[in-house]
Amino acid sequence: MNKELTDGGFQRLWRKLQQIGLNAYEARTYMVLVGHPKFKALELAARADVPRQKIYEVLDSLAEKGFARVVQDKTKLFSAVEPALAIPNYFARRHEQVKADIEEHHKLATAMVEDLTRAYDEGREGRGTLDFLRIVSEPGLTAAEFRQMISAAASEYLEFSRPPYAVDPLDEELVRKARDRGVVCRLLLEGSRLDDRHRQRLADYQGAGVLVRQIDSLPMKLAVFDGTRGLVALLDPLVTRPSWTAVVFDHPGMGEAMKGLFEEYWRRSKGF
């Protein structure tokens, strides 16, 4: 017997076949087929320790996945497909299926977002006294809030920017798009924290009409849109790894206060 199919080798390869997507019966059946030229189904069931009533289902599945083939129709003999063909082809088909699934899920998610957004907007019509403030601690949700607000900005976008970033404004195409549609964009950065890559982006932004200035230190992360909506993010003082907790606001009074804070720091800042 091939040394790869001794007890130790058989068990090792059997487990690996299950790791790539075959079930236990399929993996054992394919391993037996690999070690022999061909088998009848019931003989194979005994060799592979698969229940007789399950063997045809297992073989049909292996054939569908490209691991087995029928080599003689009259008596239904089965043979293994060469591993160098079976395994790459199996993954190629899985890759295409995953792509198709993702595209389908994306379509479903887009439709679901539209439906849920309508329900969300209807629910916000009866907001409570603190519904204009929300706390967000997950960076992905903070980034989504930022991108939604800058996409909707009509006149003005102001930001205190410092790392770590949920959205890096010097790497975010939506900032350029906001400027292109006439939104006044002003970014205030901590100059001492800028690396060479960010400095190279400054000229591009300034050339596009984004106003960028620097200051030694900023007290928080802040973004204000149209003077009424935005985010305030504060570093968590209780953890060693830098982590931001953001307050999302939609309130003209809060917006006015945050814009006043921005203007004070902007007045004290300098150009690059």
C-alpha positions as CSV (number, residue, x, y, z in Angstrom):
1,M,0.0,0.0,0.0
2,N,1.1,3.6,-0.7
3,K,2.9,4.9,2.4
4,E,0.6,8.0,2.4
5,L,-2.4,5.7,2.9
6,T,-1.1,3.8,6.0
7,D,-3.2,4.3,9.1
8,G,-1.4,7.5,10.2
9,G,-1.3,9.0,6.7
10,F,-4.9,8.1,6.0
11,Q,-6.1,9.8,9.2
12,R,-4.1,12.9,8.4
13,L,-5.3,13.3,4.9
14,W,-8.9,12.4,5.9
15,R,-8.9,15.3,8.3
16,K,-7.5,17.7,5.7
17,L,-10.1,16.7,3.2
18,Q,-12.8,17.5,5.8
19,Q,-11.1,20.9,6.4
20,I,-11.4,21.9,2.8
21,G,-15.1,21.0,2.6
22,L,-15.8,17.3,2.3
23,N,-17.8,15.6,5.0
24,A,-16.5,12.5,6.8
25,Y,-18.1,9.9,4.5
26,E,-17.0,11.8,1.4
27,A,-13.4,12.2,2.6
28,R,-13.1,8.5,3.6
29,T,-14.7,7.3,0.3
30,Y,-12.3,9.5,-1.8
31,M,-9.3,8.2,0.2
32,V,-10.3,4.6,-0.6
33,L,-10.8,5.5,-4.3
34,V,-7.4,7.2,-4.4
35,G,-5.7,4.0,-3.4
36,H,-7.4,1.7,-5.9
37,P,-8.2,2.0,-9.7
38,K,-11.9,1.4,-9.4
39,F,-14.7,0.0,-7.2
40,K,-18.3,-1.1,-7.2
41,A,-20.4,1.0,-4.9
42,L,-21.3,-1.6,-2.4
43,E,-17.7,-2.9,-2.2
44,L,-16.6,0.7,-1.7
45,A,-19.2,1.1,1.1
46,A,-17.6,-1.8,3.0
47,R,-14.0,-0.5,2.4
48,A,-14.8,3.1,3.3
49,D,-17.0,2.2,6.3
50,V,-20.0,4.0,4.9
51,P,-23.5,2.7,5.4
52,R,-24.7,0.8,2.3
53,Q,-27.8,3.0,2.1
54,K,-25.7,6.1,2.1
55,I,-23.0,5.1,-0.4
56,Y,-24.8,6.2,-3.6
57,E,-25.6,9.6,-2.1
58,V,-22.0,10.0,-1.1
59,L,-20.7,9.0,-4.5
60,D,-23.2,11.4,-6.3
61,S,-21.9,14.2,-4.0
62,L,-18.3,13.4,-4.8
63,A,-19.0,13.3,-8.5
64,E,-20.8,16.7,-8.3
65,K,-17.8,18.1,-6.4
66,G,-15.4,16.7,-9.0
67,F,-13.7,14.1,-6.9
68,A,-15.1,10.9,-8.4
69,R,-16.3,9.6,-11.8
70,V,-18.2,6.6,-13.2
71,V,-15.8,4.6,-15.4
72,Q,-18.2,1.9,-16.6
73,D,-21.9,2.6,-16.9
74,K,-23.3,-1.0,-16.9
75,T,-22.0,-2.1,-13.6
76,K,-21.4,1.4,-12.2
77,L,-17.7,1.3,-11.3
78,F,-16.3,4.3,-9.6
79,S,-12.9,5.8,-9.8
80,A,-11.1,8.8,-8.1
81,V,-10.4,11.9,-10.1
82,E,-6.7,12.8,-10.0
83,P,-6.1,15.0,-6.9
84,A,-4.1,17.5,-9.0
85,L,-7.3,18.1,-11.0
86,A,-10.0,17.5,-8.4
87,I,-8.8,19.8,-5.7
88,P,-8.0,23.0,-7.7
89,N,-11.2,22.6,-9.8
90,Y,-13.2,22.2,-6.5
91,F,-11.8,25.4,-5.1
92,A,-12.3,27.2,-8.4
93,R,-16.0,26.3,-8.4
94,R,-16.3,27.2,-4.7
95,H,-14.7,30.6,-5.4
96,E,-17.2,31.3,-8.2
97,Q,-20.1,30.2,-5.9
98,V,-18.9,32.4,-3.1
99,K,-18.7,35.4,-5.5
100,A,-22.2,34.7,-6.7
101,D,-23.4,34.4,-3.1
102,I,-21.8,37.7,-2.1
103,E,-23.3,39.5,-5.1
104,E,-26.7,38.1,-4.2
105,H,-26.3,39.0,-0.6
106,H,-25.2,42.5,-1.6
107,K,-28.4,42.9,-3.6
108,L,-30.5,41.7,-0.7
109,A,-28.6,43.9,1.8
110,T,-29.1,47.0,-0.4
111,A,-32.9,46.4,-0.6
112,M,-33.0,45.7,3.1
113,V,-31.2,48.9,3.9
114,E,-33.7,50.9,1.9
115,D,-36.6,49.2,3.7
116,L,-35.1,49.5,7.1
117,T,-34.1,53.2,6.5
118,R,-37.7,54.0,5.7
119,A,-38.8,52.3,9.0
120,Y,-36.0,54.1,10.8
121,D,-36.9,57.5,9.5
122,E,-40.5,56.9,10.4
123,G,-39.5,55.9,13.9
124,R,-37.4,59.1,14.3
125,E,-40.4,61.3,13.7
126,G,-41.4,60.7,17.3
127,R,-38.0,61.1,18.9
128,G,-37.5,61.3,22.6
129,T,-35.7,64.0,24.5
130,L,-32.2,62.4,24.1
131,D,-32.6,60.9,20.6
132,F,-30.5,63.7,19.1
133,L,-27.4,62.1,20.9
134,R,-26.1,58.6,20.4
135,I,-23.0,56.9,21.7
136,V,-21.0,54.8,19.2
137,S,-17.9,52.8,20.3
138,E,-17.3,50.5,17.4
139,P,-14.9,52.0,14.8
140,G,-16.8,50.5,11.8
141,L,-20.1,52.1,12.9
142,T,-18.3,55.4,13.6
143,A,-16.9,55.3,10.1
144,A,-20.3,54.6,8.6
145,E,-21.8,57.5,10.5
146,F,-19.1,59.8,9.2
147,R,-19.5,58.7,5.6
148,Q,-23.3,59.1,5.8
149,M,-23.0,62.6,7.1
150,I,-20.3,63.9,4.8
151,S,-22.3,62.4,1.8
152,A,-25.3,64.5,2.9
153,A,-23.4,67.7,3.8
154,A,-24.7,70.6,1.8
155,S,-22.6,73.6,2.8
156,E,-19.9,73.0,5.4
157,Y,-17.6,70.3,6.8
158,L,-15.2,71.0,9.7
159,E,-12.9,68.5,11.4
160,F,-10.4,68.1,14.2
161,S,-8.3,65.2,12.8
162,R,-5.9,63.0,14.8
163,P,-5.0,59.3,15.0
164,P,-6.1,56.6,15.5
165,Y,-8.6,57.0,12.6
166,A,-12.0,55.4,12.1
167,V,-11.9,57.3,8.8
168,D,-8.7,59.0,7.7
169,P,-9.9,62.3,6.1
170,L,-6.7,62.5,4.0
171,D,-7.5,59.1,2.6
172,E,-11.2,59.5,2.1
173,E,-12.6,60.2,-1.4
174,L,-15.8,61.5,0.0
175,V,-14.0,64.6,1.3
176,R,-12.9,65.4,-2.3
177,K,-16.4,64.7,-3.6
178,A,-17.9,67.1,-1.0
179,R,-15.6,69.8,-2.1
180,D,-16.4,69.2,-5.7
181,R,-20.1,69.8,-5.0
182,G,-19.3,73.1,-3.3
183,V,-19.1,72.2,0.4
184,V,-16.6,74.3,2.3
185,C,-14.1,71.8,3.8
186,R,-11.7,72.7,6.6
187,L,-9.4,70.2,8.3
188,L,-7.3,71.0,11.4
189,L,-4.6,68.5,12.0
190,E,-2.0,67.8,14.6
191,G,1.2,68.6,12.6
192,S,3.5,66.6,14.8
193,R,1.6,63.4,14.1
194,L,1.7,63.6,10.3
195,D,3.8,61.1,8.6
196,D,5.4,61.5,5.1
197,R,2.4,59.8,3.4
198,H,-0.1,62.2,4.9
199,R,2.1,65.2,4.1
200,Q,2.2,64.1,0.4
201,R,-1.6,64.1,0.4
202,L,-1.9,67.6,1.7
203,A,-0.9,69.3,-1.6
204,D,-3.5,67.2,-3.4
205,Y,-6.2,68.3,-1.0
206,Q,-5.2,71.9,-0.9
207,G,-5.1,71.9,-4.7
208,A,-8.7,70.7,-4.7
209,G,-9.8,73.6,-2.5
210,V,-9.8,71.8,0.9
211,L,-8.5,74.2,3.5
212,V,-5.9,72.4,5.8
213,R,-4.1,73.9,8.8
214,Q,-2.1,72.5,11.7
215,I,-1.8,72.9,15.4
216,D,0.4,71.4,18.1
217,S,-2.4,69.6,20.0
218,L,-6.2,68.9,19.7
219,P,-8.4,68.0,22.7
220,M,-10.6,65.5,20.8
221,K,-11.7,64.3,17.4
222,L,-14.5,66.4,16.0
223,A,-16.5,66.6,12.8
224,V,-19.3,69.1,12.2
225,F,-21.5,69.1,9.1
226,D,-23.7,72.1,8.1
227,G,-23.4,73.5,11.7
228,T,-26.0,71.0,13.1
229,R,-24.8,67.4,12.8
230,G,-21.6,65.7,13.6
231,L,-19.4,63.5,15.9
232,V,-17.3,64.2,19.0
233,A,-14.8,61.4,19.8
234,L,-12.9,61.1,23.0
235,L,-10.0,58.8,23.9
236,D,-10.9,56.2,26.5
237,P,-8.6,56.9,29.5
238,L,-9.0,53.4,31.0
239,V,-7.4,51.3,28.3
240,T,-3.7,51.2,27.2
241,R,-4.5,50.8,23.5
242,P,-5.8,54.0,21.9
243,S,-9.6,53.7,21.6
244,W,-12.2,56.3,20.8
245,T,-15.8,56.6,21.9
246,A,-17.9,58.8,19.7
247,V,-21.0,60.9,20.5
248,V,-23.1,61.4,17.3
249,F,-25.3,64.5,17.5
250,D,-28.0,66.0,15.5
251,H,-28.9,69.3,17.2
252,P,-28.4,72.9,16.1
253,G,-27.3,74.1,19.6
254,M,-24.7,71.4,19.9
255,G,-23.6,72.1,16.4
256,E,-23.2,75.8,17.1
257,A,-21.1,75.0,20.2
258,M,-18.8,72.6,18.4
259,K,-18.4,75.0,15.5
260,G,-17.4,77.7,18.0
261,L,-14.8,75.4,19.5
262,F,-13.5,74.6,16.0
263,E,-13.2,78.3,15.1
264,E,-11.2,79.1,18.2
265,Y,-8.6,76.4,17.5
266,W,-8.6,77.3,13.8
267,R,-7.8,80.9,14.8
268,R,-4.8,79.6,16.8
269,S,-3.6,77.3,14.0
270,K,-1.1,77.9,11.2
271,G,-0.6,76.8,7.6
272,F,1.7,74.1,6.3
